[in-house]
């Protein structure tokens, strides 16, 4: 007689294979149902392509030729390029007065403004420096840079990144100046023991869809989503809830 059923010793293996086959058939269905339910809870509308990345930092970029009147331009399209060497980028339309100054001198300063400079930030973004002294009009003070020749820093801003252009790109409506940060000047009142710089206490500005905002409450710190809780506070070895890390931390892709 031929044995059609597997011997008892093989039945757990057969059952596990059958369970795996069933799971492989049902998993896509469950995944789709879960995704569909999530989509229904967060319906989306398709818009035309656009630069809707927000919020973003809003900065005062200072520039100038040696011996000439320096200029300021408000820039929201600014970002970090890499950390070694430290590099940032700014995007400026070619018709702006500051564009040719930065192109010709190869240097500029990214000044991070606080809430006290909100009016000056907006004003410097709507007035041209061709016929206006923006430093005087915005009641801001040009101060010497540490490593640059013609571009000053803005004394009232808590942080100034002195930059030298390393690459210029022309992808479309704006010119992208990719620059190395060659020196940093920070407001001494915001320095803390251990080399920490309490930039969050300066009321930094951000920009979102035509409006200015001040940096709000802290909701976490870099790495808090995987940090183990101390014993007695939710149990040892338990990690906190996952959330995006704040700017400034090192993110592993």
Backbone as CSV, one residue per row, in Angstrom:
resi,resn,N_x,N_y,N_z,CA_x,CA_y,CA_z,C_x,C_y,C_z
1,UNK,0.852,-1.194,0.000,0.000,0.000,0.000,0.883,1.237,0.000
2,UNK,0.463,2.211,-0.767,1.231,3.445,-0.854,0.739,4.411,0.210
3,UNK,1.668,4.986,0.959,1.324,5.964,2.008,1.137,7.333,1.370
4,UNK,-0.124,7.832,1.388,-0.401,9.141,0.787,-0.134,10.286,1.763
5,UNK,-0.223,10.014,3.045,0.030,11.061,4.039,1.473,11.007,4.481
6,UNK,2.103,12.153,4.726,3.488,12.141,5.181,3.569,11.550,6.564
7,UNK,4.686,10.980,6.914,4.854,10.421,8.252,4.701,11.505,9.297
8,UNK,4.323,11.148,10.525,4.100,12.149,11.588,5.275,13.088,11.796
9,UNK,6.487,12.568,11.618,7.657,13.423,11.866,7.744,14.560,10.872
10,UNK,7.147,14.406,9.687,7.254,15.430,8.647,6.069,16.381,8.631
11,UNK,5.052,16.078,9.434,3.856,16.908,9.369,4.092,18.363,9.797
12,UNK,4.864,18.645,10.838,5.120,20.075,11.166,5.753,20.815,10.009
13,UNK,6.663,20.140,9.306,7.299,20.788,8.163,6.277,21.061,7.071
14,UNK,5.415,20.065,6.814,4.404,20.240,5.771,3.444,21.353,6.128
15,UNK,3.050,21.391,7.413,2.142,22.454,7.841,2.774,23.829,7.713
16,UNK,4.067,23.938,8.033,4.741,25.229,7.926,4.841,25.670,6.475
17,UNK,5.069,24.712,5.571,5.109,25.056,4.150,3.755,25.533,3.675
18,UNK,2.697,24.825,4.130,1.347,25.220,3.728,1.000,26.602,4.267
19,UNK,1.390,26.866,5.517,1.118,28.182,6.102,1.859,29.282,5.369
20,UNK,3.096,28.985,4.983,3.887,29.969,4.248,3.270,30.264,2.887
21,UNK,2.780,29.210,2.221,2.142,29.404,0.920,0.880,30.235,1.048
22,UNK,0.087,29.944,2.107,-1.131,30.717,2.324,-0.819,32.171,2.628
23,UNK,0.202,32.392,3.448,0.580,33.772,3.787,1.046,34.526,2.568
24,UNK,1.777,33.842,1.692,2.286,34.516,0.503,1.165,34.937,-0.427
25,UNK,0.020,34.180,-0.367,-1.109,34.539,-1.231,-1.963,35.633,-0.614
26,UNK,-2.065,35.647,0.718,-2.950,36.610,1.377,-2.261,37.904,1.743
27,UNK,-0.922,37.889,1.879,-0.220,39.094,2.312,-0.438,40.282,1.366
28,UNK,-0.343,40.117,0.042,-0.617,41.263,-0.831,-2.011,41.826,-0.654
29,UNK,-2.993,40.930,-0.401,-4.360,41.397,-0.203,-4.462,42.216,1.068
30,UNK,-3.847,41.713,2.165,-3.868,42.454,3.421,-3.135,43.775,3.280
31,UNK,-2.001,43.762,2.599,-1.224,44.987,2.401,-2.034,46.016,1.636
32,UNK,-2.715,45.582,0.582,-3.511,46.502,-0.223,-4.660,47.063,0.591
33,UNK,-5.316,46.205,1.396,-6.436,46.672,2.207,-5.977,47.698,3.230
34,UNK,-4.821,47.439,3.836,-4.300,48.388,4.812,-3.941,49.713,4.151
35,UNK,-3.300,49.644,2.996,-2.934,50.872,2.292,-4.174,51.647,1.861
36,UNK,-5.198,50.920,1.388,-6.422,51.576,0.946,-7.118,52.255,2.109
37,UNK,-7.154,51.581,3.259,-7.773,52.180,4.437,-7.018,53.424,4.871
38,UNK,-5.682,53.375,4.835,-4.889,54.547,5.192,-5.117,55.698,4.240
39,UNK,-5.259,55.388,2.950,-5.492,56.442,1.962,-6.849,57.095,2.178
40,UNK,-7.860,56.291,2.522,-9.188,56.837,2.734,-9.211,57.760,3.944
41,UNK,-8.361,57.476,4.937,-8.287,58.344,6.108,-7.531,59.636,5.830
42,UNK,-6.701,59.644,4.781,-5.916,60.828,4.420,-6.030,61.064,2.912
43,UNK,-7.203,61.481,2.444,-7.392,61.666,0.995,-6.481,62.749,0.444
44,UNK,-6.067,62.586,-0.781,-5.139,63.505,-1.435,-5.771,64.081,-2.709
45,UNK,-5.317,65.284,-3.069,-5.697,65.927,-4.319,-4.449,66.171,-5.131
46,UNK,-4.477,65.862,-6.406,-3.308,66.029,-7.267,-3.236,67.471,-7.753
47,UNK,-2.098,68.114,-7.529,-1.834,69.464,-7.996,-0.779,69.419,-9.091
48,UNK,-0.637,70.540,-9.775,0.427,70.636,-10.772,1.779,70.695,-10.063
49,UNK,2.863,70.293,-10.726,4.186,70.322,-10.088,4.569,71.729,-9.642
50,UNK,5.170,71.831,-8.488,5.586,73.136,-7.977,6.533,72.980,-6.800
51,UNK,7.163,74.067,-6.429,8.126,74.065,-5.318,7.380,74.318,-4.010
52,UNK,6.693,73.300,-3.521,5.879,73.423,-2.316,6.587,72.911,-1.075
53,UNK,7.896,72.779,-1.132,8.656,72.345,0.031,8.601,73.433,1.102
54,UNK,7.988,73.130,2.233,7.843,74.127,3.294,7.592,73.411,4.615
55,UNK,7.981,74.024,5.736,8.659,75.317,5.831,10.128,75.198,5.477
56,UNK,10.727,76.343,5.205,12.144,76.405,4.879,12.781,77.536,5.684
57,UNK,14.091,77.492,5.883,14.741,78.633,6.542,14.632,79.875,5.658
58,UNK,14.568,81.020,6.263,14.657,82.271,5.518,15.867,83.010,6.069
59,UNK,16.766,83.439,5.186,18.036,84.013,5.613,18.290,85.333,4.909
60,UNK,19.166,86.105,5.498,19.669,87.320,4.861,21.054,87.006,4.304
61,UNK,21.186,87.080,3.005,22.481,86.846,2.364,23.134,88.199,2.118
62,UNK,24.308,88.381,2.683,25.047,89.624,2.474,26.188,89.384,1.500
63,UNK,26.441,90.384,0.677,27.503,90.283,-0.326,28.028,91.678,-0.615
64,UNK,29.136,91.753,-1.322,29.690,93.061,-1.639,31.055,92.955,-2.295
65,UNK,31.357,93.974,-3.073,32.683,94.080,-3.681,33.571,94.926,-2.770
66,UNK,34.850,94.612,-2.692,35.749,95.393,-1.833,35.701,96.879,-2.175
67,UNK,35.487,97.702,-1.177,35.447,99.146,-1.365,34.113,99.680,-1.831
68,UNK,33.127,98.824,-2.117,31.814,99.261,-2.585,30.769,99.045,-1.498
69,UNK,29.604,99.626,-1.697,28.518,99.474,-0.728,28.029,98.028,-0.727
70,UNK,27.961,97.396,0.435,27.496,96.007,0.482,25.987,95.921,0.278
71,UNK,25.527,94.740,-0.017,24.108,94.554,-0.285,23.564,93.380,0.512
72,UNK,22.245,93.354,0.626,21.532,92.267,1.292,20.428,91.747,0.381
73,UNK,20.189,90.456,0.423,19.077,89.853,-0.294,18.456,88.775,0.590
74,UNK,17.150,88.749,0.637,16.438,87.724,1.397,16.303,86.469,0.541
75,UNK,16.698,85.339,1.094,16.679,84.074,0.355,16.010,83.003,1.210
76,UNK,15.030,82.326,0.618,14.403,81.188,1.281,14.860,79.871,0.667
77,UNK,15.419,79.936,-0.530,15.912,78.720,-1.172,17.388,78.551,-0.821
78,UNK,17.604,78.031,0.372,18.946,77.814,0.901,18.955,76.435,1.551
79,UNK,20.074,75.735,1.444,20.106,74.399,2.024,21.508,73.891,2.242
80,UNK,21.599,72.813,3.011,22.866,72.149,3.273,23.191,71.208,2.135
81,UNK,24.435,71.216,1.675,24.866,70.346,0.582,25.603,69.132,1.129
82,UNK,26.583,69.347,1.988,27.304,68.237,2.609,28.002,68.761,3.855
83,UNK,28.489,67.812,4.665,29.112,68.198,5.927,30.630,68.163,5.878
84,UNK,31.213,67.373,4.978,32.665,67.285,4.834,33.056,67.407,3.365
85,UNK,33.520,68.568,2.927,33.628,69.827,3.677,32.254,70.447,3.892
86,UNK,32.121,71.330,4.878,30.822,71.970,5.107,30.441,72.858,3.924
87,UNK,29.315,72.546,3.293,28.895,73.287,2.106,27.398,73.562,2.150
88,UNK,27.014,74.714,1.627,25.613,75.103,1.520,25.350,75.586,0.103
89,UNK,24.088,75.791,-0.200,23.733,76.336,-1.510,22.652,77.395,-1.347
90,UNK,22.659,78.373,-2.228,21.591,79.370,-2.311,21.179,79.486,-3.767
91,UNK,19.915,79.798,-4.010,19.398,79.950,-5.369,18.888,81.372,-5.556
92,UNK,19.400,82.042,-6.585,19.054,83.446,-6.836,18.760,83.634,-8.314
93,UNK,17.739,84.398,-8.619,17.426,84.711,-10.015,18.511,85.613,-10.606
94,UNK,18.885,85.402,-11.873,19.961,86.203,-12.490,19.675,87.698,-12.535
95,UNK,18.406,88.091,-12.541,18.092,89.521,-12.631,18.235,90.254,-11.304
96,UNK,18.461,89.544,-10.228,18.621,90.200,-8.930,19.979,90.901,-8.855
97,UNK,20.000,92.021,-8.141,21.217,92.823,-8.031,22.352,92.039,-7.368
98,UNK,22.029,91.217,-6.390,23.057,90.460,-5.677,23.657,89.350,-6.526
99,UNK,22.941,88.920,-7.544,23.408,87.787,-8.354,24.787,88.049,-8.947
100,UNK,24.954,89.173,-9.612,26.228,89.465,-10.266,27.343,89.730,-9.259
101,UNK,26.981,90.298,-8.107,27.996,90.542,-7.078,28.578,89.217,-6.596
102,UNK,27.705,88.266,-6.320,28.165,86.954,-5.852,28.906,86.222,-6.958
103,UNK,28.407,86.341,-8.181,29.081,85.679,-9.308,30.484,86.227,-9.505
104,UNK,30.639,87.550,-9.393,31.934,88.174,-9.661,32.926,88.010,-8.504
105,UNK,32.423,88.058,-7.274,33.323,87.993,-6.115,33.530,86.562,-5.623
106,UNK,32.577,85.694,-5.890,32.690,84.313,-5.444,32.558,84.142,-3.945
107,UNK,31.854,85.047,-3.289,31.687,84.933,-1.841,30.374,85.563,-1.401
108,UNK,29.881,85.097,-0.256,28.670,85.656,0.357,28.589,85.142,1.784
109,UNK,27.674,85.721,2.557,27.452,85.296,3.935,25.983,84.945,4.106
110,UNK,25.730,83.786,4.692,24.371,83.391,5.057,24.166,83.783,6.514
111,UNK,23.302,84.774,6.744,23.004,85.260,8.081,21.630,84.739,8.506
112,UNK,21.578,84.036,9.639,20.312,83.511,10.137,19.652,84.539,11.038
113,UNK,18.494,85.074,10.640,17.836,86.110,11.434,16.913,85.522,12.491
114,UNK,16.655,86.334,13.514,15.691,85.982,14.538,14.415,86.771,14.352
115,UNK,13.491,86.607,15.293,12.203,87.290,15.190,12.355,88.804,15.159
116,UNK,13.370,89.327,15.818,13.573,90.778,15.846,13.913,91.339,14.470
117,UNK,14.379,90.491,13.580,14.743,90.960,12.240,13.668,90.639,11.190
118,UNK,12.459,90.233,11.623,11.420,89.829,10.669,11.082,90.949,9.685
119,UNK,10.934,92.171,10.179,10.609,93.281,9.283,11.731,93.506,8.282
120,UNK,12.954,93.480,8.751,14.103,93.694,7.869,14.204,92.591,6.826
121,UNK,13.919,91.358,7.228,13.968,90.237,6.291,12.978,90.450,5.159
122,UNK,11.764,90.830,5.498,10.753,91.045,4.455,11.103,92.242,3.585
123,UNK,11.538,93.325,4.192,11.859,94.543,3.446,12.999,94.311,2.479
124,UNK,14.014,93.585,2.910,15.160,93.322,2.031,14.790,92.392,0.877
125,UNK,13.644,91.730,0.976,13.205,90.856,-0.097,12.353,91.539,-1.140
126,UNK,11.918,92.760,-0.884,11.040,93.458,-1.836,11.641,94.752,-2.364
127,UNK,12.796,95.146,-1.849,13.459,96.384,-2.289,14.767,96.017,-2.979
128,UNK,15.064,96.695,-4.072,16.292,96.420,-4.810,17.463,97.197,-4.238
129,UNK,18.620,96.542,-4.206,19.826,97.192,-3.721,20.531,98.022,-4.778
130,UNK,20.019,98.058,-5.992,20.652,98.870,-7.040,20.617,100.356,-6.710
131,UNK,19.509,100.779,-6.100,19.373,102.212,-5.794,19.056,102.454,-4.317
132,UNK,19.241,101.450,-3.486,18.912,101.575,-2.069,20.011,100.951,-1.216
133,UNK,20.384,101.654,-0.152,21.307,101.087,0.829,20.477,100.237,1.782
134,UNK,20.504,98.937,1.579,19.636,98.067,2.365,20.055,97.985,3.832
135,UNK,21.336,98.026,4.095,21.774,97.995,5.488,21.206,99.193,6.247
136,UNK,21.294,100.368,5.636,20.783,101.572,6.291,19.266,101.538,6.390
137,UNK,18.608,101.137,5.286,17.149,101.118,5.275,16.563,100.104,6.242
138,UNK,17.245,98.984,6.428,16.751,97.951,7.345,17.263,98.157,8.764
139,UNK,18.048,99.212,8.960,18.645,99.493,10.273,19.460,98.298,10.787
140,UNK,20.255,97.738,9.900,21.148,96.641,10.225,22.589,97.112,10.100
141,UNK,23.489,96.417,10.778,24.878,96.847,10.840,25.785,95.874,10.107
142,UNK,26.521,96.349,9.084,27.517,95.477,8.455,28.749,95.372,9.351
143,UNK,29.187,94.160,9.598,30.367,93.927,10.427,31.373,93.100,9.637
144,UNK,32.670,93.216,9.956,33.689,92.511,9.166,33.545,90.998,9.227
145,UNK,33.728,90.386,8.075,33.801,88.922,8.025,35.194,88.484,8.468
146,UNK,35.322,87.232,8.846,36.602,86.715,9.332,37.498,86.255,8.190
147,UNK,36.896,85.649,7.142,37.702,85.062,6.085,37.392,85.619,4.695
148,UNK,36.451,86.541,4.577,36.058,87.063,3.265,36.597,88.467,3.049
149,UNK,36.614,88.897,1.793,37.206,90.189,1.433,36.191,91.320,1.372
150,UNK,35.064,91.093,0.685,34.120,92.187,0.483,32.776,92.002,1.144
151,UNK,32.367,90.758,1.402,31.050,90.498,1.981,31.102,90.625,3.497
152,UNK,30.241,91.472,4.084,30.207,91.602,5.541,29.202,90.628,6.145
153,UNK,29.212,90.496,7.450,28.153,89.770,8.140,27.138,90.790,8.643
154,UNK,25.972,90.316,9.065,24.964,91.178,9.677,25.123,91.043,11.186
155,UNK,25.524,92.127,11.850,25.853,92.066,13.273,24.665,91.636,14.124
156,UNK,23.456,92.004,13.727,22.272,91.712,14.533,21.815,90.255,14.444
157,UNK,22.281,89.522,13.474,21.868,88.120,13.324,22.711,87.230,14.232
158,UNK,22.107,86.232,14.871,22.836,85.409,15.836,23.857,84.468,15.216
159,UNK,23.751,84.195,13.921,24.659,83.250,13.282,24.978,83.703,11.869
160,UNK,26.256,83.630,11.504,26.698,84.022,10.173,27.617,82.953,9.610
161,UNK,27.284,82.446,8.426,28.109,81.455,7.737,28.826,82.133,6.578
162,UNK,30.129,82.267,6.685,30.916,82.887,5.619,31.216,81.835,4.546
163,UNK,30.892,82.155,3.315,30.923,81.145,2.251,31.730,81.612,1.035
164,UNK,32.428,80.641,0.433,33.118,80.863,-0.836,32.537,79.929,-1.885
165,UNK,32.192,80.487,-3.029,31.543,79.717,-4.085,32.524,78.706,-4.677
166,UNK,32.088,77.447,-4.761,32.892,76.379,-5.355,32.324,75.898,-6.681
167,UNK,31.037,76.108,-6.876,30.402,75.648,-8.112,29.165,76.490,-8.378
168,UNK,28.917,76.759,-9.650,27.736,77.506,-10.062,26.938,76.678,-11.058
169,UNK,25.642,76.529,-10.780,24.766,75.734,-11.635,23.654,76.615,-12.178
170,UNK,23.197,76.308,-13.385,22.106,77.050,-14.009,21.031,76.070,-14.473
171,UNK,20.249,75.506,-13.542,19.262,74.493,-13.920,17.992,75.041,-14.532
172,UNK,17.727,76.348,-14.344,16.477,76.900,-14.854,16.329,78.356,-14.483
173,UNK,15.249,78.687,-13.792,14.942,80.087,-13.481,15.948,80.717,-12.526
174,UNK,16.628,79.915,-11.713,17.558,80.413,-10.714,18.969,79.886,-10.951
175,UNK,19.922,80.674,-10.508,21.310,80.206,-10.458,21.572,79.644,-9.072
176,UNK,22.155,78.459,-9.029,22.476,77.826,-7.756,23.961,78.029,-7.473
177,UNK,24.249,78.714,-6.379,25.628,78.904,-5.942,25.935,77.888,-4.845
178,UNK,26.800,76.942,-5.164,27.226,75.936,-4.188,28.519,76.443,-3.569
179,UNK,28.533,76.565,-2.251,29.667,77.233,-1.590,30.132,76.469,-0.364
180,UNK,31.408,76.622,-0.080,31.990,76.036,1.123,31.936,77.047,2.266
181,UNK,31.551,76.574,3.430,31.544,77.428,4.629,32.968,77.491,5.157
182,UNK,33.574,78.676,5.073,34.981,78.819,5.453,35.156,79.393,6.859
183,UNK,34.083,79.948,7.414,34.149,80.476,8.778,32.730,80.664,9.298
184,UNK,32.577,80.571,10.607,31.271,80.752,11.244,31.423,81.724,12.407
185,UNK,30.537,82.698,12.482,30.517,83.621,13.608,29.194,83.452,14.348
186,UNK,29.270,83.272,15.664,28.075,83.039,16.477,27.977,84.104,17.563
187,UNK,26.762,84.374,17.985,26.524,85.345,19.048,26.968,84.744,20.380
188,UNK,27.859,85.423,21.053,28.455,84.882,22.278,27.418,84.593,23.354
189,UNK,26.334,85.382,23.410,25.323,85.201,24.450,24.598,83.872,24.328
190,UNK,24.678,83.226,23.191,23.990,81.959,22.985,24.900,80.748,23.161
191,UNK,26.163,80.987,23.491,27.081,79.874,23.739,26.809,79.269,25.112
192,UNK,26.939,77.937,25.181,26.699,77.212,26.413,27.913,76.347,26.742
193,UNK,28.051,75.918,27.999,29.180,75.054,28.375,29.210,73.783,27.530
194,UNK,30.411,73.312,27.288,30.564,72.104,26.498,30.568,72.348,25.000
195,UNK,30.657,73.615,24.588,30.707,73.911,23.167,29.359,73.905,22.482
196,UNK,28.282,73.927,23.258,26.950,73.933,22.660,26.527,75.355,22.329
197,UNK,25.781,75.484,21.218,25.283,76.781,20.774,23.761,76.725,20.809
198,UNK,23.130,77.480,21.699,21.681,77.437,21.906,20.962,78.279,20.864
199,UNK,21.050,77.846,19.627,20.459,78.608,18.537,18.945,78.652,18.632
200,UNK,18.344,77.618,19.266,16.884,77.558,19.366,16.321,78.685,20.229
201,UNK,17.170,79.320,21.034,16.710,80.393,21.904,16.757,81.765,21.232
202,UNK,17.131,81.797,19.965,17.237,83.076,19.265,15.984,83.410,18.472
203,UNK,14.957,82.554,18.524,13.718,82.832,17.806,13.899,82.812,16.305
204,UNK,14.542,81.788,15.781,14.829,81.716,14.352,13.569,81.778,13.508
205,UNK,13.696,82.397,12.333,12.568,82.537,11.422,12.537,81.391,10.419
206,UNK,11.326,81.057,9.986,11.135,80.142,8.865,10.088,80.745,7.940
207,UNK,9.983,80.169,6.764,9.088,80.723,5.737,8.248,79.598,5.160
208,UNK,6.937,79.825,5.036,6.039,78.818,4.472,4.906,79.507,3.725
209,UNK,4.913,79.341,2.396,3.817,79.809,1.550,3.456,81.278,1.784
210,UNK,4.492,82.123,1.783,4.254,83.560,1.863,4.158,84.133,3.257
211,UNK,4.417,83.331,4.275,4.309,83.809,5.648,5.569,83.449,6.432
212,UNK,5.868,84.273,7.441,7.030,84.059,8.296,6.577,83.471,9.635
213,UNK,7.369,82.544,10.142,7.055,81.896,11.407,8.307,81.830,12.273
214,UNK,8.089,81.723,13.583,9.185,81.577,14.531,9.286,80.107,14.926
215,UNK,10.516,79.620,15.093,10.735,78.251,15.511,9.935,77.958,16.779
216,UNK,9.140,76.874,16.752,8.227,76.571,17.848,8.779,75.601,18.870
217,UNK,7.869,74.908,19.549,8.252,74.027,20.649,9.002,72.795,20.153
218,UNK,9.861,72.294,20.988,10.626,71.092,20.665,9.763,69.861,20.882
219,UNK,9.788,68.937,19.942,9.006,67.706,20.058,9.901,66.476,20.158
220,UNK,11.197,66.653,20.138,12.116,65.524,20.250,13.526,66.007,20.028
221,UNK,14.457,65.065,20.019,15.845,65.368,19.706,16.392,64.242,18.855
222,UNK,17.505,64.477,18.202,18.038,63.472,17.297,18.331,62.166,18.030
223,UNK,17.758,61.077,17.538,17.968,59.769,18.120,16.989,59.381,19.205
224,UNK,16.038,60.269,19.565,15.147,59.937,20.679,14.207,58.783,20.346
225,UNK,13.976,58.523,19.063,13.060,57.443,18.679,13.633,56.064,18.969
226,UNK,14.940,55.955,19.100,15.558,54.657,19.365,16.284,54.625,20.700
227,UNK,16.198,55.699,21.448,16.862,55.748,22.745,16.074,54.947,23.769
228,UNK,16.748,54.127,24.545,16.093,53.312,25.549,15.688,54.161,26.738
229,UNK,14.466,53.909,27.217,13.981,54.648,28.374,14.650,54.147,29.648
230,UNK,14.909,55.042,30.598,15.481,54.604,31.875,14.526,53.689,32.624
231,UNK,15.072,52.806,33.440,14.250,51.905,34.239,13.333,52.708,35.146
232,UNK,12.083,52.253,35.248,11.121,52.937,36.104,10.303,53.974,35.372
233,UNK,10.625,54.241,34.117,9.865,55.211,33.323,9.418,54.525,32.040
234,UNK,8.454,53.659,32.192,7.944,52.964,31.032,8.645,51.645,30.788
235,UNK,9.607,51.295,31.656,10.288,50.016,31.508,11.596,50.149,30.784
236,UNK,12.619,49.475,31.293,13.936,49.540,30.671,13.921,48.829,29.328
237,UNK,14.687,49.342,28.408,14.822,48.696,27.110,13.739,49.042,26.128
238,UNK,12.781,49.898,26.500,11.737,50.282,25.575,12.106,51.587,24.901
239,UNK,11.953,51.601,23.593,12.263,52.812,22.835,11.035,53.692,22.764
240,UNK,11.260,55.001,22.585,10.153,55.933,22.464,9.499,55.845,21.106
241,UNK,8.442,56.606,20.927,7.747,56.614,19.656,8.618,57.206,18.561
242,UNK,8.400,56.708,17.372,9.202,57.172,16.239,8.725,58.524,15.770
243,UNK,9.669,59.399,15.431,9.359,60.719,14.885,10.556,61.192,14.108
244,UNK,10.367,62.090,13.119,11.500,62.581,12.329,12.496,63.307,13.206
245,UNK,13.797,63.131,12.982,14.798,63.827,13.774,14.844,65.298,13.415
246,UNK,15.176,66.179,14.371,15.273,67.599,14.081,16.487,67.901,13.243
247,UNK,16.507,69.081,12.660,17.650,69.496,11.849,18.903,69.558,12.694
248,UNK,20.027,69.206,12.087,21.293,69.290,12.795,21.840,67.939,13.182
249,UNK,20.995,66.912,13.228,21.476,65.583,13.557,21.996,64.873,12.329
250,UNK,22.764,63.840,12.560,23.287,63.039,11.459,22.298,61.921,11.161
251,UNK,21.792,61.895,9.952,20.790,60.932,9.553,21.452,59.869,8.707
252,UNK,21.220,58.610,9.063,21.764,57.509,8.303,20.733,57.010,7.315
253,UNK,21.090,56.977,6.030,20.146,56.547,5.022,20.168,55.044,4.853
